[in-house]
């Protein structure tokens, strides 16, 4: 039920997977009445996935993407 911005999401990816990985994440939103809900995150990956492949490396190998939606509300599980 809290708001989340594109910058928050990208910053979390940079922190978890390495600098620059956040630039490969896109946020999609949907309008629900007067609310903008985050409905999807798309993470760019490139390379061959193997048993020992580092996820951060796969993300960094993908091209940067536009951010999509600037942010919205994360709708909690359950009825709206």
Rosetta blueprint (number, residue, H / E / L):
1 X L
2 X L
3 X E
4 X E
5 X E
6 X H
7 X H
8 X H
9 X H
10 X H
11 X H
12 X H
13 X H
14 X H
15 X H
16 X H
17 X H
18 X L
19 X L
20 X L
21 X H
22 X H
23 X H
24 X H
25 X E
26 X E
27 X E
28 X E
29 X E
30 X E
31 X E
32 X E
33 X L
34 X L
35 X E
36 X E
37 X E
38 X E
39 X E
40 X E
41 X E
42 X E
43 X E
44 X L
45 X L
46 X L
47 X L
48 X L
49 X L
50 X L
51 X L
52 X L
53 X L
54 X L
55 X H
56 X H
57 X H
58 X H
59 X H
60 X H
61 X H
62 X L
63 X L
64 X L
65 X L
66 X L
67 X L
68 X E
69 X L
70 X L
71 X E
72 X E
73 X E
74 X L
75 X L
76 X L
77 X L
78 X L
79 X L
80 X L
